[in-house]
């Protein structure tokens, strides 16, 4: 039962921002929670904002600690924001239920990509969740703290109407401007950076939000890019270096999207590295198209870029069309070869993301993929270099074009993620296999290796033949001269580490 607004006005308020356990997933803390804390705290000075990192904790230890935390803030009106991915969704729900056990008056809020996309099902099925923040959370969370429950028509939230029991979705809030983005520091007060601040021993940094593209497998897209100013980027990276981080991962959805900004940011980073005695390097993820512009790679190299992740996803023309990566596959693949060749002639490491287990792939299509990789591997060997392939298993996320297409085709029901995430969270061998070989930190249904007839019935079983085919594909890729296949295993949150 939520407290009344009158009580909220007279009592102290506390906001807990929680990262749920990530056992079997890639380690790394959500930078989004730090951003929300930094945005809310100065605008709501009477609210205590606390970040809790359970990413490396076991579910049982997180539940035990959360009981203590709830008692600690017993005299405060309690708001709890839990970030969710598809892979961590069940852990987020478990924490929400735990909170309600000790504080049934707490306002429990889910956010993140999974909650945003599947809000209707979540609110309809789970009374332990009071609100869902849709999309960016900073402005919405600040409004919740200052106006809820007196106002329920707040932009950017979804909720279940107490009277009609109908799930309602409010319009989105205004997106943060450059000035507002600039106002958000990289670290939060005495917490600094929380836990493991990024993947693969790098500190995560986001200098721009949004992505204008419309890849069929991605729930984040078709949105204008908004950037931090160059001075703010330099401030943030200098702060990261001061905190002891020398390897920085610029996790913009589409780095180098703008030629003008790329030139400006590279020039500024070059100057900062000179000032700081070249004490940091950085990597980024971008698209093939941005790397074939004249001088882009040269500028990135001079600015201290150590590696580039190219989101290629497929080397097959038919699959590229299906993934909506391009409508001109031949030109796209030619640009890829040019970009890879230029990277290999620089000091920048060339990383290529490729999806495996795409439904309907034929032997001929995979042979074509191997042929392209062999060509790229030969380019690498000529330069005395190697290319690293980061394998991704093709998965379906809520809120994507692929999910809607599968729904319309009758491949599964609208609430499929409720059952699938519950099943996967109990299938540790499957979860660990996914984590060992693929970037499974955000989850999704690996539809290409599931038994389709059972999936239609809301039941889940991996098709062993398809799994062996995927493993064989990994083996054959690893055997291509000049190509390495990245091993994710050492970067997973293990059950042993989380106890």
C-alpha positions in Angstrom: 0.0 0.0 0.0 1.5 3.3 -1.1 1.7 6.1 1.5 -0.5 9.1 1.1 0.8 12.3 -0.4 0.2 14.1 2.9 2.7 11.8 4.6 5.2 12.2 1.8 5.2 15.9 2.2 6.1 15.8 5.9 8.5 12.8 5.9 12.0 12.5 4.8 12.5 10.8 1.4 15.0 8.2 0.3 15.8 7.0 -3.2 17.6 3.7 -3.6 18.9 3.0 -7.1 19.7 -0.7 -7.4 21.7 -2.8 -9.8 20.4 -6.4 -9.5 22.6 -9.6 -9.4 24.2 -10.5 -12.7 25.3 -14.1 -12.1 26.3 -15.7 -15.4 26.3 -12.3 -17.2 29.0 -9.9 -18.2 30.3 -7.9 -15.3 29.9 -4.2 -15.3 27.8 -1.6 -13.5 25.0 0.5 -15.1 26.3 4.0 -15.7 22.7 5.0 -16.1 22.1 4.7 -12.3 25.0 7.1 -11.6 23.6 9.5 -14.1 20.1 9.5 -12.5 21.7 10.0 -9.0 23.7 12.9 -10.2 20.7 14.5 -11.9 18.3 14.0 -9.0 20.5 14.8 -6.0 21.1 18.6 -6.7 17.5 19.1 -7.8 16.0 17.3 -4.8 18.4 18.3 -2.0 16.0 17.0 0.7 16.1 13.5 -0.8 18.7 11.0 0.3 20.0 9.2 -2.8 21.8 5.9 -2.3 23.2 3.6 -5.0 23.3 -0.1 -4.3 25.4 -2.4 -6.4 24.3 -6.1 -6.3 25.8 -6.9 -9.6 28.5 -9.2 -8.1 26.3 -10.5 -5.3 24.4 -13.8 -5.2 20.6 -13.5 -5.2 20.4 -14.8 -1.6 23.0 -12.3 -0.3 21.3 -9.4 -2.1 18.0 -10.3 -0.6 19.5 -10.5 2.9 21.3 -7.2 2.5 18.2 -5.5 1.1 16.2 -6.4 4.2 18.8 -4.6 6.3 18.7 -1.6 4.0 14.9 -1.4 4.2 15.1 -1.3 8.0 17.8 1.3 7.9 15.4 3.7 6.1 12.3 2.7 8.1 11.3 6.3 9.0 11.7 7.6 5.5 9.4 7.6 2.5 11.1 5.0 0.3 11.4 5.1 -3.4 13.3 2.2 -5.1 14.5 2.3 -8.7 15.8 -1.0 -10.1 17.4 -1.2 -13.6 16.5 -4.1 -15.8 17.8 -5.9 -18.9 16.0 -8.9 -20.3 18.7 -11.1 -18.7 18.4 -9.5 -15.3 14.6 -9.1 -15.3 13.8 -12.0 -12.9 16.5 -10.8 -10.4 14.9 -7.3 -10.5 11.5 -8.8 -9.8 12.9 -10.8 -6.9 14.3 -7.7 -5.4 11.0 -5.8 -5.9 9.2 -8.6 -4.0 11.8 -8.5 -1.2 11.4 -4.8 -0.8 7.6 -5.1 -0.5 8.0 -7.8 2.2 9.7 -5.3 4.5 8.2 -2.0 3.2 4.8 -2.6 1.5 4.5 1.2 1.4 7.7 1.6 -0.7 7.3 2.9 -4.3 9.0 0.3 -6.4 10.1 1.5 -9.9 11.6 -0.5 -12.7 13.5 1.1 -15.5 15.9 0.1 -18.3 15.4 -1.3 -21.8 13.4 -4.4 -20.8 11.0 -2.6 -18.5 10.5 0.1 -21.1 9.6 -2.3 -23.8 7.5 -4.8 -21.8 5.9 -2.3 -19.4 2.3 -3.5 -20.0 2.9 -7.1 -19.2 5.0 -6.3 -16.2 2.5 -4.0 -14.6 -0.4 -6.3 -15.3 1.3 -9.3 -13.8 3.4 -8.0 -10.9 1.8 -6.0 -8.1 5.2 -5.6 -6.5 6.0 -3.0 -9.2 4.3 0.3 -8.8 5.7 2.4 -11.7 7.8 1.9 -14.8 10.1 4.6 -16.1 10.0 4.6 -19.9 13.3 5.5 -21.7 15.6 8.1 -20.1 15.2 8.1 -16.4 16.7 11.4 -15.0 13.9 13.9 -15.5 11.2 11.3 -14.9 12.7 10.2 -11.6 13.1 13.8 -10.4 9.4 14.4 -11.2 8.3 11.2 -9.4 10.2 12.3 -6.3 8.7 15.8 -6.3 5.1 15.1 -7.4 4.1 11.4 -7.0 1.5 10.3 -6.0 -0.3 13.7 -6.0 0.2 13.7 -9.7 0.0 10.5 -11.7 0.0 12.0 -15.2 3.8 12.5 -15.0 5.5 12.3 -18.4 7.6 9.1 -18.9 5.9 6.7 -16.6 3.5 3.7 -16.9 1.3 2.5 -14.1 -1.7 0.4 -13.3 -4.8 2.4 -12.5 -6.0 1.4 -9.1 -9.7 1.7 -10.0 -10.0 0.3 -13.5 -6.9 -2.0 -13.2 -6.0 -0.8 -16.7 -2.3 -0.2 -17.5 -1.7 3.3 -18.6 1.2 4.9 -20.4 1.9 8.6 -20.2 3.5 10.7 -23.0 7.4 10.8 -22.9 9.2 13.6 -21.2 11.4 16.1 -23.0 14.8 14.5 -23.8 17.8 16.0 -22.0 19.5 18.8 -23.7 23.3 19.3 -24.2 23.3 21.7 -21.3 21.5 19.2 -19.0 23.7 16.3 -20.2 26.8 18.5 -19.5 25.6 19.1 -15.9 25.8 15.4 -15.1 29.2 14.3 -13.7 30.8 11.0 -14.5 31.0 9.8 -10.9 28.5 10.1 -8.0 29.8 11.9 -4.9 31.7 9.7 -2.4 30.7 6.6 -4.4 33.0 7.5 -7.3 32.3 4.9 -9.9 30.4 1.9 -8.6 31.6 -1.7 -8.5 33.0 -2.8 -11.9 32.5 0.4 -13.9 32.5 -1.3 -17.4 33.1 -4.4 -19.4 36.5 -6.0 -20.3 38.4 -4.0 -17.7 37.4 -0.6 -19.2 35.5 2.2 -17.6 32.3 2.9 -19.5 31.7 6.4 -20.7 28.7 7.8 -22.7 29.3 11.0 -24.6 26.2 10.9 -26.7 22.7 9.4 -26.5 20.3 8.2 -29.1 20.7 6.5 -32.5 18.9 7.5 -35.7 19.1 4.0 -37.2 16.5 1.3 -37.3 18.2 -2.1 -37.0 15.5 -4.8 -36.7 17.1 -6.5 -33.8 17.6 -3.4 -31.6 15.1 -1.8 -29.2 17.2 1.4 -29.1 17.0 3.4 -32.3 15.1 5.9 -34.4 16.0 8.7 -32.1 18.0 11.8 -32.6 21.5 11.8 -31.3 22.2 14.3 -28.5 25.7 14.9 -27.3 27.7 16.3 -24.4 29.8 19.3 -25.3 33.5 18.8 -26.0 34.5 20.7 -22.8 32.2 18.4 -20.8 33.7 15.3 -22.4 37.2 16.4 -21.6 36.1 17.2 -18.0 34.6 13.7 -17.6 37.5 11.8 -19.1 40.0 13.8 -17.0 37.9 12.9 -13.9 38.1 9.2 -14.9 41.8 9.3 -15.2 42.0 11.0 -11.8 40.0 8.1 -10.4 42.6 5.7 -11.7 41.2 4.5 -15.0 43.5 4.4 -17.9 41.3 2.4 -20.3 38.0 4.0 -21.3 35.2 2.5 -23.4 33.2 5.2 -25.2 29.8 3.4 -25.3 27.9 5.8 -27.5 25.5 3.9 -29.7 27.1 5.4 -32.8 30.5 7.0 -32.2 31.8 9.1 -35.2 28.2 9.6 -36.4 29.1 13.2 -37.3 32.3 14.1 -39.2 32.5 17.5 -37.6 32.1 16.2 -34.0 34.5 13.4 -34.7 37.2 15.9 -35.8 36.5 18.1 -32.7 36.4 15.3 -30.2 39.6 13.7 -31.6 41.4 17.0 -31.6 40.4 17.6 -28.0 41.3 14.1 -26.8 44.7 14.5 -28.5 45.3 17.6 -26.5 44.1 16.1 -23.2 46.4 13.1 -23.7 49.3 15.5 -24.2 48.3 17.3 -21.0 48.1 14.0 -19.1 51.2 12.4 -20.5 49.3 10.0 -22.7 48.0 8.3 -19.5 44.8 6.9 -21.1 43.6 5.2 -24.2 40.0 4.6 -25.4 37.9 2.4 -27.6 34.5 2.9 -29.2 31.8 1.2 -31.2 30.7 2.5 -34.5 29.4 1.7 -38.0 31.2 0.8 -41.2 30.0 3.9 -42.9 31.7 6.3 -40.5 35.1 4.7 -40.9 35.4 5.2 -44.6 35.3 8.9 -44.4 38.7 10.5 -45.2 41.0 10.9 -42.2 38.6 9.6 -39.6 40.8 6.6 -38.6 43.9 8.8 -38.7 42.3 11.3 -36.4 41.1 8.6 -34.0 44.5 7.0 -33.9 46.2 10.3 -33.1 43.7 10.9 -30.3 44.6 7.6 -28.5 42.0 5.2 -29.8 43.2 1.7 -29.1 40.3 -0.3 -30.6 37.1 0.0 -32.7 34.1 -2.3 -32.4 32.4 -2.4 -35.8 28.8 -3.5 -35.5 28.8 -5.5 -38.7 26.4 -8.2 -37.4 26.5 -10.3 -40.6 28.6 -10.8 -43.7 25.8 -12.3 -45.7 23.7 -10.0 -48.0 20.4 -11.6 -47.2 21.0 -11.5 -43.5 22.1 -7.8 -43.7 18.8 -7.0 -45.3 16.9 -9.0 -42.7 18.7 -7.2 -39.9 18.1 -3.9 -41.6 21.8 -3.0 -41.4 21.8 -1.7 -44.9 19.6 -1.7 -48.1 22.7 -2.1 -50.3 24.7 -5.1 -49.0 27.3 -5.2 -51.7 28.3 -1.6 -51.1 28.2 -2.2 -47.4 30.6 -5.2 -47.6 32.9 -3.2 -49.9 33.0 -0.4 -47.3 33.7 -3.0 -44.6 36.7 -4.3 -46.4 38.0 -0.7 -46.9 37.4 0.2 -43.2 39.1 -3.0 -42.0 42.1 -2.4 -44.4 42.5 1.1 -43.1 42.3 0.0 -39.5 44.9 -2.7 -40.0 47.3 0.0 -41.4 46.9 2.0 -38.2 47.7 1.1 -34.6 44.0 0.6 -33.8 42.8 -2.9 -33.0 40.0 -4.1 -35.3 37.1 -5.8 -33.6 34.1 -7.1 -35.6 30.7 -8.0 -34.0 29.0 -10.9 -35.9 25.7 -12.6 -35.0 25.5 -16.4 -35.1 22.4 -18.6 -34.9 20.3 -16.4 -37.2 17.2 -18.3 -38.0 17.1 -19.9 -41.5 20.8 -19.6 -42.2 21.9 -22.1 -44.9 25.2 -23.8 -45.3 25.9 -21.7 -48.3 25.3 -18.5 -46.4 27.8 -19.5 -43.7 30.3 -20.6 -46.3 30.0 -17.1 -47.7 30.6 -15.6 -44.2 33.8 -17.8 -43.9 34.9 -16.6 -47.3 34.6 -12.9 -46.3 36.4 -13.6 -43.1 39.2 -15.4 -44.9 39.7 -12.4 -47.2 39.8 -10.1 -44.1 42.2 -12.4 -42.3 44.5 -12.3 -45.3 44.5 -8.5 -45.1 45.4 -8.7 -41.4 48.3 -11.2 -42.0 49.8 -8.9 -44.7 50.0 -6.2 -42.0 51.3 -8.6 -39.4 48.0 -8.1 -37.5 44.9 -10.1 -36.5 41.2 -9.2 -36.4 39.1 -10.1 -33.4 35.6 -11.4 -33.9 33.2 -10.8 -31.0 30.5 -13.4 -31.5 26.9 -12.5 -30.7 24.1 -15.0 -30.6 21.1 -13.8 -32.5 18.4 -13.0 -30.0 14.9 -11.4 -29.9 14.3 -8.5 -27.5 11.0 -7.0 -26.6 10.2 -3.8 -28.4 12.1 -4.7 -31.6 10.9 -5.1 -35.2 11.9 -8.8 -35.0 9.8 -9.3 -31.9 6.7 -7.8 -33.6 7.3 -9.8 -36.7 7.5 -13.0 -34.7 4.4 -12.1 -32.8 2.5 -11.5 -36.0 3.8 -14.8 -37.4 2.5 -16.7 -34.4 6.0 -17.8 -33.2 5.2 -16.9 -29.6 2.7 -15.0 -27.4 2.9 -11.4 -26.3 3.9 -12.4 -22.8 6.7 -14.8 -23.9 9.4 -13.0 -21.9 7.6 -13.7 -18.6 8.0 -17.4 -19.1 11.3 -17.3 -21.0 13.2 -15.2 -18.4 11.9 -17.3 -15.6 13.1 -20.5 -17.4 16.5 -19.1 -18.3 17.2 -17.9 -14.8 16.8 -21.5 -13.6 18.8 -23.0 -16.4 22.3 -22.2 -15.2 24.0 -24.5 -17.7 22.3 -22.7 -20.6 22.9 -19.3 -19.1 26.6 -20.0 -18.6 27.0 -21.5 -22.1 25.5 -18.3 -23.5 27.7 -16.2 -21.4 30.9 -18.1 -22.1 30.5 -17.8 -25.9 28.4 -14.7 -26.5 27.8 -11.2 -25.2 24.7 -12.3 -23.2 24.6 -9.5 -20.7 21.4 -8.0 -22.0 19.7 -11.4 -22.7 16.9 -11.9 -25.2 15.5 -15.1 -26.6 18.0 -17.0 -28.8 15.3 -18.0 -31.2 17.6 -19.7 -33.7 18.5 -22.4 -31.2 15.2 -22.9 -29.5 12.6 -25.6 -30.4 10.0 -23.5 -32.3 7.0 -25.9 -31.7 7.5 -25.6 -28.0 8.1 -21.9 -28.1 4.6 -21.4 -29.6 3.2 -23.2 -26.5 5.2 -21.1 -24.1 7.6 -23.9 -23.3 11.3 -23.7 -23.6 13.9 -26.2 -24.7 17.2 -25.8 -26.6 17.6 -27.7 -29.8 20.9 -29.5 -29.4 21.6 -29.9 -33.1 21.4 -26.2 -33.6 23.7 -25.6 -30.6 26.2 -27.9 -32.1 25.9 -26.1 -35.4 26.6 -22.8 -33.7 29.6 -24.3 -31.8 30.9 -25.7 -35.1 30.5 -22.2 -36.7 32.6 -20.7 -33.9 35.2 -23.4 -34.3 35.5 -22.8 -38.1 35.7 -19.0 -37.6 38.5 -19.5 -35.0 40.4 -21.6 -37.5 40.5 -18.8 -40.1 44.1 -17.5 -40.4 44.4 -13.9 -39.2 41.2 -14.1 -37.1 40.8 -14.4 -33.3 37.5 -15.3 -31.6 37.0 -13.4 -28.4 36.4 -15.5 -25.2 33.9 -13.9 -22.8 34.3 -16.4 -20.0 36.8 -14.6 -17.9 34.6 -11.5 -17.8 31.4 -13.2 -16.4 30.0 -12.7 -12.9 30.3 -16.3 -11.6 28.3 -18.0 -8.9 31.6 -18.4 -7.0 32.5 -14.7 -7.2 29.0 -13.7 -6.1 28.8 -15.7 -2.9 
